[in-house]
Amino acid sequence: MKRIIRKVAVLGSGVMGSRIACHFAGAGVQVLLLDIVPKEAAESTKPAERNKLVNDALSAAIKSNPSPVYTKDVVKNIKTGNFEDNMKEIGSCDWIIEVVVERLDIKKIIYDQVEQFRKPGTIVSSNTSGIPIHLMAEGRSADFRKNFCGTHFFNPPRYLRLLEIIPTPETDPALVEFLMNYGDVVLGKTTVLCKDTPAFIANRIGVYGIMAIFGLVNKMGLSIDEVDALTGPLIGRPKSATFRTADVVGIDTLVKVAKGVYENCPTDEARDSFEIPAWLNKMVENNWLGDKTGQGFFSKRKNEKRRKGNLYTRSAKL
């Protein structure tokens, strides 16, 4: 089958979903971006109210810095909607990318709806950060399983080159070959073929590095500022270093990936490094999730002196 991607559906408009939608729009692809109907709009018949969550998320993405689009006019390639009113429209899409919350049960509910409306042969993929791909494919139709795999983008999608392609044993090899090439040629990515192992490649390494450092914080009596000073450009890493990187990734996502590795790798020699410190769990409970909530290890506020951009000030003390 010769595949041409004219239209993509992105299911989930959070930090990753909205920015993945923008990246495809920037590549000239038509995008259908969907999310849930807000609880307060459950009885409403007004599209503006029923699509408030997805529209607000897209608006926030467009205003974010660094920008997820090269020019603002590409946003016209994105149409928004919600799972209840617009899911049937995925039938006109060539690729459906699921980017909902990192919970297998919720992803499976979304896939139940996808199976109702997708046309046979349509690519379906998940942007999961670490849930085993084969678990999401269980119980699905043969055509779904053949055309399903993981496509893990990294935040922010426009700027981070890596795209992990994670097939299952049932994924059509021709689809894998297509995605490896499409990610490279059209999306400008360095595509990497991964085995369906917990957290795949980048997060297995990256989250291990972050969690190992978290484990040393109390042992060595280090502060957030000291850790980021030691683990940034000084050793050839980005200036976001450790704690700012955690804020960008999302502390809730970091915790879920770490828990996934801990639970699914019982014989891993470094398993104990993935145990979640009590103070990290407390941050999740407080909804201190990083950039997505405006507060994590650092809090975001307007830089009044420069009249543009943001300043990040340390908000957490370990």
C-alpha positions in Angstrom: 0.0 0.0 0.0 1.3 3.4 -0.9 0.5 5.8 1.9 -0.1 9.5 1.6 -0.7 11.5 4.8 -3.2 14.3 4.0 -5.0 14.5 7.3 -4.0 13.5 10.8 -6.2 13.2 13.9 -4.6 14.0 17.2 -6.6 12.6 20.2 -5.7 14.7 23.3 -4.8 18.3 23.4 -2.5 18.5 26.4 1.0 19.8 26.3 2.1 17.1 23.8 -1.1 16.7 21.8 -1.5 20.4 21.0 2.1 20.8 20.0 2.2 17.6 17.9 -0.9 19.0 16.1 1.0 22.3 15.5 4.1 20.4 14.2 2.0 18.5 11.6 0.2 21.7 10.6 3.5 23.3 10.1 4.4 20.5 7.7 1.3 21.3 5.6 -0.9 18.5 6.9 -4.6 19.0 7.8 -5.1 18.2 11.5 -8.2 17.3 13.5 -7.4 18.0 17.2 -9.9 16.5 19.7 -10.4 16.3 23.5 -13.0 15.8 26.1 -16.1 17.9 26.7 -15.6 20.0 29.9 -17.9 18.8 32.7 -19.5 22.2 32.9 -20.5 21.9 29.3 -21.9 18.4 29.4 -25.5 19.6 28.8 -24.6 22.5 26.4 -25.2 22.4 22.7 -22.9 25.3 21.9 -19.7 24.2 20.2 -17.7 27.0 21.8 -18.6 25.7 25.2 -18.2 22.0 24.3 -14.8 22.7 22.7 -13.5 25.1 25.3 -10.8 22.7 26.6 -9.3 21.9 23.3 -9.5 25.5 22.1 -7.9 26.8 25.2 -5.1 24.2 25.0 -4.4 25.1 21.3 -4.4 28.8 22.1 -2.0 28.3 25.0 0.3 26.2 22.8 0.4 28.9 20.1 1.3 31.5 22.6 4.0 29.4 24.3 7.7 30.1 24.0 9.4 28.7 22.1 6.7 28.7 19.5 5.4 25.4 18.2 4.9 26.9 14.7 7.2 28.7 12.3 4.4 31.0 11.2 1.1 31.6 12.9 -0.9 31.2 9.6 -0.3 27.4 9.6 -2.8 27.1 12.6 -5.5 27.4 9.9 -4.6 23.7 9.1 -6.0 22.7 12.5 -9.6 22.0 13.2 -10.7 21.4 16.8 -13.5 19.4 18.2 -14.4 16.9 21.0 -14.6 13.1 21.4 -18.4 13.1 21.7 -19.4 15.2 18.7 -16.5 14.8 16.3 -14.9 11.4 16.7 -16.7 10.2 13.6 -14.6 12.6 11.6 -11.5 10.4 12.1 -12.9 8.3 9.3 -11.4 10.9 6.9 -8.0 10.7 8.5 -4.9 8.8 7.3 -3.2 8.7 10.6 -4.7 8.8 14.1 -2.3 9.7 17.0 -3.5 9.1 20.5 -2.0 11.5 23.1 -4.3 11.1 26.1 -3.4 10.7 29.8 -0.9 7.9 30.6 -3.4 5.4 31.8 -4.0 2.2 30.0 -7.6 1.9 30.9 -8.4 5.4 29.4 -6.4 4.7 26.3 -8.4 1.5 25.7 -11.7 3.4 26.0 -10.4 5.8 23.3 -9.4 2.9 21.1 -12.9 1.5 21.4 -14.2 4.7 19.9 -11.4 4.7 17.3 -12.4 1.2 16.1 -15.9 2.4 15.5 -15.0 5.1 13.1 -11.5 4.6 11.5 -11.4 3.3 8.0 -9.5 0.0 7.4 -5.8 0.5 6.8 -5.6 3.8 8.7 -2.5 4.2 10.9 -3.2 4.3 14.6 -0.3 5.1 17.0 0.2 6.1 20.6 2.5 8.8 21.9 2.8 7.0 25.3 6.0 7.7 27.2 6.3 4.2 28.4 3.2 2.0 28.5 4.0 -1.2 26.6 2.6 -0.9 23.1 1.4 -4.6 23.0 -0.8 -4.0 26.0 -2.7 -1.2 24.1 -3.2 -3.5 21.1 -4.7 -6.3 23.1 -8.3 -7.1 22.2 -8.3 -5.0 19.0 -9.2 -6.1 15.5 -6.7 -7.7 13.2 -6.6 -4.6 11.0 -6.1 -2.3 14.0 -3.2 -4.5 15.3 -1.6 -4.6 11.9 -1.6 -0.8 11.6 -0.8 0.1 15.2 2.5 1.0 16.8 4.1 3.5 19.2 5.2 6.9 17.8 6.8 8.7 20.7 7.6 12.4 20.2 9.5 14.5 22.7 8.6 17.9 24.2 8.7 20.3 22.5 8.0 18.4 19.3 9.0 21.1 16.9 12.5 21.4 18.4 13.5 17.9 19.7 14.7 15.8 16.9 14.0 12.3 18.3 11.0 10.2 17.3 10.8 6.7 18.6 9.0 4.2 16.4 7.9 1.2 18.5 6.1 -1.7 16.7 4.6 -4.8 18.2 5.1 -8.3 16.7 1.9 -7.8 14.8 2.7 -4.4 13.3 3.0 -4.5 9.5 6.8 -4.2 8.7 5.8 -2.0 5.7 4.1 0.5 8.1 7.3 0.6 10.2 9.4 1.4 7.2 6.9 4.1 6.1 6.9 5.8 9.5 10.7 5.7 9.8 11.0 7.5 6.4 8.0 9.9 7.0 9.3 11.0 10.3 12.7 11.8 8.7 11.7 13.3 5.4 8.4 15.1 6.3 8.6 15.8 10.0 12.4 16.4 10.2 13.0 13.9 12.9 15.8 11.5 13.7 13.6 8.3 13.7 14.8 5.5 16.0 13.4 2.0 15.9 12.7 0.7 19.4 11.9 -2.6 21.0 8.6 -2.7 23.0 10.5 -2.6 26.3 9.4 -0.5 29.4 10.1 3.2 28.7 11.6 2.3 25.3 15.1 3.8 24.8 15.3 7.6 25.6 13.1 7.5 28.7 14.7 4.4 30.0 18.0 6.2 30.0 16.8 9.8 30.6 14.4 9.0 33.5 17.0 6.7 35.0 19.5 9.6 35.0 17.0 12.0 36.6 15.8 9.5 39.2 19.4 8.5 40.1 20.2 12.2 40.7 17.0 12.6 42.8 18.2 9.7 44.9 21.5 11.5 45.6 19.9 14.8 46.6 19.1 13.8 50.2 22.2 11.6 50.6 24.5 14.4 49.6 22.5 17.3 51.0 22.3 19.0 47.6 20.0 21.9 46.7 18.0 22.3 43.4 20.3 25.1 42.3 23.4 23.1 43.1 22.2 20.1 41.1 21.2 22.1 38.1 24.6 24.0 38.2 26.4 20.6 38.2 24.3 18.8 35.6 23.8 21.3 32.9 26.3 22.9 30.4 29.2 22.2 32.8 29.0 18.5 31.7 27.8 19.1 28.2 24.1 18.9 28.9 21.3 21.5 28.1 21.0 24.4 30.4 17.7 23.0 31.6 19.9 20.4 33.4 17.9 18.1 35.8 15.1 19.9 37.6 14.1 22.4 34.9 14.0 19.4 32.5 11.7 17.6 34.9 9.4 20.7 34.8 9.4 20.7 31.0 8.7 17.0 30.7 6.0 17.2 33.3 6.5 15.8 36.8 3.4 13.6 36.6 4.7 12.1 33.4 8.1 11.6 35.0 6.6 9.8 37.9 4.4 7.5 35.7 7.3 6.5 33.6 9.5 5.8 36.6 6.7 3.7 38.2 6.2 1.8 35.0 9.8 0.8 34.9 9.8 -0.1 38.5 6.8 -2.3 38.2 7.7 -3.9 34.9 11.4 -4.5 35.4 11.5 -6.7 38.6 15.0 -8.0 37.9 16.6 -4.8 36.6 19.9 -4.2 38.5 19.0 -0.5 38.8 15.4 -1.0 39.8 15.6 0.7 43.1 16.6 4.0 41.4 13.1 4.2 40.0 11.4 4.3 43.4 9.5 7.5 43.8 10.7 9.7 46.8 8.0 10.8 49.1 8.6 14.5 48.3 8.1 13.8 44.6 4.8 12.1 45.2 3.8 15.1 47.4 4.5 17.5 44.5 2.1 15.5 42.3 -0.5 15.5 45.0 -0.2 19.3 45.2 -0.5 19.5 41.4 3.0 21.0 41.1 3.5 19.3 37.7 5.9 21.8 36.1 5.4 24.0 33.2 1.9 22.6 32.4 0.5 24.0 35.7 2.9 26.9 36.0 4.6 25.5 39.0 7.0 22.6 39.7 10.5 22.8 41.0 10.4 26.3 39.5 7.4 28.7 39.2 6.8 30.7 36.0 6.0 34.4 36.2 6.1 37.3 33.7 9.5 39.1 33.4 8.3 42.6 34.0 11.7 44.2 33.4 12.1 42.8 29.9 8.3 43.1 29.2 8.3 39.8 27.4 9.1 36.2 28.1 9.1 34.5 31.5 11.3 34.2 34.5 11.7 30.9 36.3 12.2 31.1 40.1 12.8 28.2 42.3 9.5 27.3 44.0 10.4 23.9 45.6 12.7 23.2 48.4 13.7 19.5 48.9 
